[in-house]
Amino acid sequence: MYASSIHGESMSEQTRWTSIRVPVELRDLIRDVSEKEGKAYWRVLVEAMSFYVTLKRKPYKKGELDVLEKASWYIAKALMSIGIFKENPTEENYRRLERTLNQIKERLGVNVDYILRVARTYLMVQDREGRIELNMSAKILVFDIIYNKILKTVP
């Protein structure tokens, strides 16, 4: 199959067709995407494979991570640390949270002082209000990371 025929809007008469065996769940997923996007099954598969090949070729050096990948990683890392601390508010978990948040501060330039204050208070008094405040601080942190790393970079 020629690349031009794969990336074109329709397949030419030169294209040879075949079938492949896939699990029913995968077929159903392809069908759902096909219906939602109004594309033929083969088009869905071509786009998925193109994405896969691009992803596999991409180098994974820290300096080459795109903005969205980097922001997503630090959001996930922060929220996991906050969740662990909330479930088990010990001095050790506070130090781990502090280390993670300081990485975010240094690497992304995002202010994390407010969430550290809230976490320190929650460490001393573990009550419902403290959990709510910690949740709100986590939400603000996510917003700050998105705003500073993604929205500020859009022209």
C-alpha positions in Angstrom: 0.0 0.0 0.0 1.4 3.4 -0.9 1.6 6.2 1.6 -0.3 8.5 -0.7 -3.2 6.1 -0.8 -3.2 5.8 3.0 -3.2 9.5 3.7 -5.7 10.4 0.9 -9.4 10.9 1.6 -10.3 7.8 -0.4 -8.6 4.6 -1.4 -7.7 4.2 -5.1 -8.6 1.1 -7.2 -4.9 0.0 -6.7 -5.6 -0.7 -3.0 -5.8 -4.3 -2.1 -8.2 -5.0 0.8 -7.8 -7.6 3.5 -9.3 -8.4 6.9 -7.7 -8.9 10.2 -8.8 -10.7 13.3 -9.3 -8.4 16.3 -11.0 -8.9 19.7 -14.7 -7.9 19.6 -13.9 -5.0 22.1 -11.4 -3.5 19.7 -13.8 -3.8 16.8 -16.5 -2.1 18.9 -14.1 0.7 19.8 -13.2 1.3 16.2 -16.9 1.3 15.3 -17.7 3.8 18.0 -14.9 6.2 16.9 -15.9 5.7 13.3 -19.5 6.7 14.0 -18.6 9.6 16.3 -16.2 11.1 13.8 -18.0 10.1 10.6 -15.0 8.2 9.2 -14.5 4.8 7.7 -13.0 2.1 9.8 -9.8 2.1 7.7 -9.4 5.9 8.3 -9.7 5.4 12.0 -7.0 2.7 11.9 -4.7 4.8 9.7 -5.0 7.8 12.1 -4.4 5.5 15.1 -1.4 3.9 13.5 0.0 7.3 12.4 -0.3 8.5 15.9 1.3 5.4 17.3 4.3 5.6 14.9 4.8 9.2 15.6 4.7 8.5 19.4 7.2 5.7 19.1 9.7 7.8 17.1 9.5 10.7 19.5 12.6 11.0 21.6 11.9 11.1 25.4 14.5 13.4 26.7 13.3 15.7 29.4 14.2 18.8 27.5 12.1 17.7 24.5 8.8 17.1 26.3 6.2 19.3 24.9 4.3 21.8 27.1 1.2 19.7 27.5 3.1 16.6 28.4 5.1 18.4 30.9 2.1 20.1 32.5 0.2 16.8 32.6 3.1 15.0 34.3 3.4 17.6 37.1 -0.3 17.9 37.6 -0.6 14.1 38.0 2.5 14.0 40.3 1.2 16.8 42.5 -2.3 15.4 42.8 -1.0 11.9 43.7 1.3 13.5 46.4 -1.6 15.5 47.8 -3.9 12.4 47.8 -1.3 10.4 49.6 -0.8 13.1 52.2 -4.6 13.6 52.7 -5.1 9.9 53.3 -2.1 9.6 55.6 -1.0 13.0 56.9 2.3 12.2 58.5 5.5 14.3 58.7 7.1 12.0 56.2 4.3 12.4 53.7 4.4 16.1 54.2 8.1 16.2 53.4 7.4 14.2 50.2 4.6 16.5 49.2 6.9 19.5 50.0 9.6 18.0 47.8 7.2 17.5 44.9 5.7 21.0 45.2 9.2 22.5 45.3 10.1 20.7 42.1 7.0 22.3 40.5 8.0 25.7 41.8 11.5 25.4 40.5 10.8 23.8 37.2 7.6 25.4 36.2 7.8 28.7 38.1 4.4 28.1 39.8 3.7 29.5 43.3 3.1 26.6 45.7 3.5 28.4 49.0 -0.3 28.5 49.6 -0.7 24.8 49.3 2.2 24.1 51.6 0.7 26.3 54.2 -2.7 24.5 53.9 -0.9 21.1 54.1 1.1 22.2 57.2 -2.1 23.3 58.9 -3.8 20.0 57.9 -0.9 18.0 59.3 -1.5 19.7 62.7 -5.4 19.6 62.7 -6.9 16.9 60.5 -10.5 17.9 60.1 -13.2 18.2 57.4 -12.5 21.9 56.8 -8.8 21.2 56.3 -9.6 18.5 53.8 -11.8 20.8 51.9 -9.2 23.6 51.9 -6.6 21.1 50.7 -8.9 20.0 47.9 -9.5 23.7 46.9 -5.7 24.4 47.0 -5.1 21.4 44.7 -7.7 22.7 42.3 -6.0 26.1 42.3 -2.6 24.4 41.7 -3.9 22.6 38.7 -5.3 25.8 37.3 -2.0 27.6 38.0 0.0 25.0 36.2 -2.4 25.0 33.2 -2.4 28.8 33.0 1.3 29.2 33.4 2.5 26.4 31.2 -0.2 26.1 28.5 -2.4 29.2 28.3 0.4 31.7 28.6 2.2 30.1 25.7 -0.8 30.5 23.3 -0.3 33.6 21.2 
